[in-house]
Amino acid sequence: MENTPINKQIVDKQLEYCGIKNMADATIRDIVRVVNLIQEESGEKFIRMEMGVPGLRPAKVGIEAEKKALEEGAASAYPMLEGVKALKEEGSRFVKNFMNIDIKPEGIVPTVGSMQGGYAAFMAIGSCDPKKDTILFIDPGFPVQKTQLEVMGQKYESFDVYNYRGEKLREKLEEFLAKGNIAGMIYSNPNNPAWICFNEEELRIIGELANKYDTIVMEDLAYFAMDFRSDLGKPGVAPYQPSVANYTDNYVLMISSSKAFSYAGQRIGLLCMSDKLYSRKFDNLAKRFGGTGEFGYTIIYRIIYTLSSGTAHSAQYALCAMLKAANEGSFDFINDVKEYGERAQIMKKMFLENGFELVYDTDVNVPLADGFYFTVSYPGLTGAELNKELLYYGISAICLNETGSLKEGLRACVSQISRDQFKDLEFRLKEFEKHHQLESKLS
């Protein structure tokens, strides 16, 4: 451990400086901060797997459309709260072409990234019925969504889906829903961090129970169509992005431009509400927020209005152009992001060859896809211990407990690792394995 790629004293000093006593308590941004400081002092570049940011160039069609909008004066005008008409229409077409779901343009609303879409939906869903004040997370999941609920003082419950795949999911969901306090359920598909993908049986179960208990499902599609085991990127051609929307009308979809279109910096996403939910009236929404009490009206003209007065004008034209090109088949956005799956396949192999194990490794009875994330553990080490140890080898990740998982291990994101770093990663993993095998023999 004395001859690690990163000086141990530097790592320990910066961990102490940042107040990180236990890596299990460190947030994503805590890890980012401490690794930045270690890199700066040591002069050594890390293999950075802690943060899920795009690692590809943004789509040119979006950049050109945004530049054009700015040149034509979009920056001087307030955007309409409900969004640019052409974007709403292309969004409706996109959902039809790539999900085979019909949603009217009025229910397609641009938001300041899916983060704002989720925040607005949480606020509305948690106020529809005074008896239902809790959101259920089908974990593991995106940690900041729980932070959003904490910020707004809203209750939530969660469970790790690891042991409840397939038909077993029904009984577990009923255990929570039968209490009568669950306003909404949320999950991501593909999943951050585990990269599991719910199959049709599981989505049908979620949809049927949403109908039975009148609960609204929030489907986070941050990694839209990025299950690379199937070609989901051809407009109007099956197979389509799987969705709970095939089994219930009680849904909102959150579609992000950050990963599929590598457009994260402009903070633009779509909140898509079913036609039925958009126009449905809730007495408690009118009481809580004023106005008509309609779900869609409340989201747009009460919540989004007061959060940000709409979404950046020029970014809407960028997303509109990208969706239009995808709808017309001239922009194969999935082909561009397949690079993530290829990186994951190579990186997983390196970890497995050096004594690591995959934590989430199957979708019920089929091997997990290679994609934006994967999860690893190392025998004899907790997730927190492993995360700290890897810092000495110039590798950073986040602990799975941060995502609501009950499993010991780490989430690894592939997006920031370029192929020219693979040799460094392989060397550092070999050093890690060599040192830890030696420690095992000595003990």
N, C-alpha and C positions, 0 to 999 in steps of 0.2 A: 504493500500500500504506500510505501515511501516513494516509489518510482512511478507514480501515476502520470498520465499525460498532462494533467493540470496540477499545479502546486497545491498540495493539501492545505497549507497554511492560508493561502489566498482564499480558497473556497470557504474555509471555516470562518475567516475574518469577515468576509462579506455576508455570510449567513447571519452572523452575530449582529453586524451592522444593520441588516434589514429586519432584525427581530424575528427571524425564522428559527424557532427552537424545534419544531416538529414539521417535517415536510407534508404530513397529512393535513395540516392546518393552512398550508400555503395555497393561495388562489393562483389562477393562471397569471394574473398581472404581477403577483409577488414573484413568481418564478422568472417572468420576463425581466423584472427589475434586477434581481440578484444575478442572473446570467449576464446581463449587460455590464454590470459592475465587474464581474469576474473576468469577462472577456477583455474589458478595458485595462485592468491591472495586469493580467497575465500575457496579453497580446496574442492569445490563442483563440482561434475561431471554434465555436461550439457547433455540434450537430444539434440543431434546434428543432425539437419535436413538440414543444409545449403549447404553441398557439396555432389555432386553425385559421391561418390567413392564406389567401390564394398565392400560388407560386408561379402563375403563368401570366402572360401579357393579356391585358384587357382586349375584348373584341374590337377590332378596328371599326366595324360598322357602327358600334355604339359611340366611339370617340368622334367619328366624323359627323354623326347626327347631332351630338351635343355641341360641337364646335359651331355647326351651322345654326343651331337654335340660339346660341349666345350671340353670334354675329347678327342675327335678325332681331335681337332685342329682348329675348326671353328673360334676361336677368332684371329688366326694369319693371316687369309685371308680376303681381302676385299670382301664384297658381290657384286654380279653382280647388276647393277643398276635396271634391270627389275625384279629381284627377283630370288630365288631358283626355279629351274624348277619343282620340285615335289610339292612345295607349290602352284605354279601357276596352276598346273593340279588339285590338290585337291580343290583349290578355285573355279575353273571352275565347278567341280563336285558338290561342295557344293551349288553354285548358282542354278544349275539345280535341285538338290535333294530337296532343301528347298524353292525355289522360282519358280521352273519350267521355268527358263529363261536360254537361251543358250548364253553363252559368251565364246569365245575362250580363252585358257590360256594366250595368248599374251596380252589380255586386262585386266588381273588380276594382279595388281601391289601392292606389299607390301609397306607400308608407315610407318613412325614413328608415329603410332597411326592415328586415323581418323583426328586428328588435322592437321597433315602434309598433309594428303590426301586432306582435304578441302582447305588448303592454296594453294597447287599446282593447284587444280582445279579452284579456284577463279582466280588465276593469268592467267591461260590459257584461261578460258572462257571470262574473261574481256578484252582479247586482240584478240579475233577471228575476230571481226568486228569493225572497228573504229567508226561506228555510234552507236554501242551498248556498253555503258561504265558503266552500272549500274546493280547491283544484286538486285533481289526482294526477300525479306524474307516474307514467309507466317508464321507470328508470332502467338503465342509466340514461342520462340526458344532459342537456346544455346547462351548466351550473348557473349562469346568469339569469335564467328564467325564474329560478327560485328567488334570486336576489330581487328581481322585479316585484314579486309578490310581497317580499319582506318590506320593500320600500313603500308599497301602498298599503301595508298592514293587512294583507289578505292571507287567509289560512290555506295550507296545502298539506297533503299527505302523499306518500310515495311508496313504491315497492320495486325491488330489483326483479326484472322479468326473467332472469337467467334460468330459474327453475320452473317457469310457468309458460313454456312455449306450447304451441298447438292448442288442443282442446283444454289443457290445464289452465289456460289463460281465462276461460269463462268463469270457473269457480273462484279464482283469485279476484277478478274484477267484481263479481257479485258480492264478495265479502265486504268490499268498500261501498259499492253502489247501494246495497240494500239498507244501509244506515240512513239514506235519504238526505245527506248533506252535501253530496258531490254535485257541484254546478257544472264542472267541465273536466275532461280528460285531455292530457297532452302527451305526445310522443313524437320522435323524429323518425323518418323513414326514407332512405337509409339512416341508421342510427348513429348519432354522435354520443358516445365515443366508440361503441362496440362494433359498429358497421354491420350489425344484424339488420335484416330486412324482414318485416312482417309479411307472411304469405297470405294468400286469399282467405284461407280458413280463419286466420287470426284477425284479419281486417273485418271479415263478416261477423265474427264474435263481438268485436268492439262496436260495430254498427248496430247489431241487433240489441245489444245492451244499452246503447245510447237511446234507441227507440223505446225500449222497455222502461227505462228510468228517466226519460226525458232529460238527458244530459247532453251537453254540447261537446263535440270532439274538436280539439285543435290539432291539426295535422301539420307538423313542421317539415316542409319540403326544402330545407336549406341545401340539400344535396340532390336536387331534382334529377331523376333519371340516371343517377350515377351508380346503379347496380349493374356493373359491366358484364355480368353473366348473361344478360339478355340485351339485345339492341333495342333500346327504348327511344332512339333518337330520330325516327323517321316519321314525319308529320302525317297523320291520318292512317297510319299503318300499325297494326298490332305487332308485338305486344306493347301495351301502354304502361306508363308509370302506375303501379298499384295504388289504390286509394280506398279509404273508408267511405268516400263519397258514393261508391257503388252500392252501399248498404244502408245509408241513412241520409236524411236531409238535415240532420242536426250537426252541421260541420262548418268550420272555417279552415281554409287552407292558407298556409304562409309560404309563398314562393319567393326565394331570395335571388338576387342577381349576383351575389358575392362570389359563390363558388362555381356555378354552372357557366356564368358569363365573365368571371374574373373581374367584376365591377364593384368590388367591395368599398373602395374609397369614396364613391359617390353616394353611398347610403340610400339605395333604392330597392324596394321590394314590392310585392303585391299581397294584399290581404283579400282573399277570395271567399265570399259568403254565398252559401247556397241560396237559390231564389226564394225558397220557402222561409229560411231563417232571416234573410235580409228584410223581408216584409212583415215578419211576425211581430206582433205587439206584446209587450210585457208591461203590465201595470206598474211593476216596481221600477222599471227603467224610467218611466215618465215621472214617477215620484222622486227617484234619486237624481236624475239628470235634467228633468224638464223636457219639453218638446212632446213629440208624438208618442214616444214609448216604443216606436219601431226599432228593431235591432240595428238595421243598417243606418237609419237616420241618426241614432244615438252614437254609433261608432264614428260617423263622418262629421256630423254637425254639432256634436257636443264634445266628444273626446279628442279626436284628431284636431279639431279646430282649436281647442284650448291647449293642446300639447305643442303644436308647431305651425298651425295655420296652413296645413298642407305639406307637400313634399317639393323639394327643389325643382324648379321648372325645367331647367336644361337637362337634368338627369332623367326626367320623364320621357323626353324626346329620344334620349339614348336608349332607354329600355324599350321604348316603342319600336325603334329601328331594329334592335336585336330580335325582338319577338316576331316582327314582320318578316325578317330574313329567315328565321327558323321556320315560321309557318309556311313560307313559300319554298322551303327546301334549299335555299342558297347559302345557308349558314348552318353547318353541322356542328353545333356546339358540343355535342357529346364526344365527337372525334377529338376535339381539342383537349378535353379534360381526361381522356383515357390515360394520359401520361401519369396521373395519380395512381391508377391501378397498377401500372407497370412498375412504378417506384415501390409501391407497397409489396409487390411480389418479390422483388429483389431484396428489400430490406428485411422482410419477414424471414427469408431464407438465412440471412446473415445472423439474425438473432437466434434462430432455432439451432444453427450450427455451433453456436457458442453457449449452449446450456440453458437458454431461455425457453419459456413455454408460452403458448398463446392462451389467453384467459377465455375470451369469447371466440370459439373456433368453428361453430356450426350454426346453420339456420335450421333448427329442428333436426333434420336428417340429411342435410346436404352441406358441403363445405362452404364456409363463409366466403363472400366475394372479397377481392382485393380492391381497396379504394382509398379514400382520403385519410382514414384512421385504421389502426389496429391496436390490439391490447396485448401486453406481455407481462410475465412475472418471472421470478428467478427463485429456484428452490432454496428454502431456508431464510428468505428475506421477506419482510412485509413490504407493501407498496411504498411506504414512507422511507424505510431503510434503503430500498433499491433506488429510489429517486435521489436520495442524498449521495449514495455511493457512486451513481453514474455521473454526478457533477464532477467528481475527481477525474473522470475519464472524458470530460468535455462533451457530455450528452445530457440533454435536458428534456423533460417530459412533465406530465402532471399525474398525480395519484388518482386512481379510479374512484376512491371514496369521495372526491370532489364532485363527481358526476352522479352520485346517488347509488353507485354500485356497492354491493356488499362483498365483492371479491377483492383479494389482495393483488395489486399489480398497477400498471401504468397505462395511460393512453399515449400512443405515439402518433403524431401527425406527420405525414410525408411531404406536405406541400412546400416547406422551406428548405428541403434537402435537395440540392442539385446533384446530378449524376457525377460530377467531378469531386463530390465529397464522399462517394461510396468507399473509396480506398481508405480514407481516414476513419470512416465508421467501422469498416471491417477490422482495421488495426486496433482501434480502441476497444471493440468488443472482444477481440482475441486477448488483449491485455487484461481486460476485466475477468474473463474466464480463467486465464492463467493464474492470476493473483487469487481468485476465490477458490480455485481447486487446491492451490497451495495452502491457503488458510484452513480448508476443510481437512487436509492431511495433517496439518500441525495441531488441529484441535482434536 
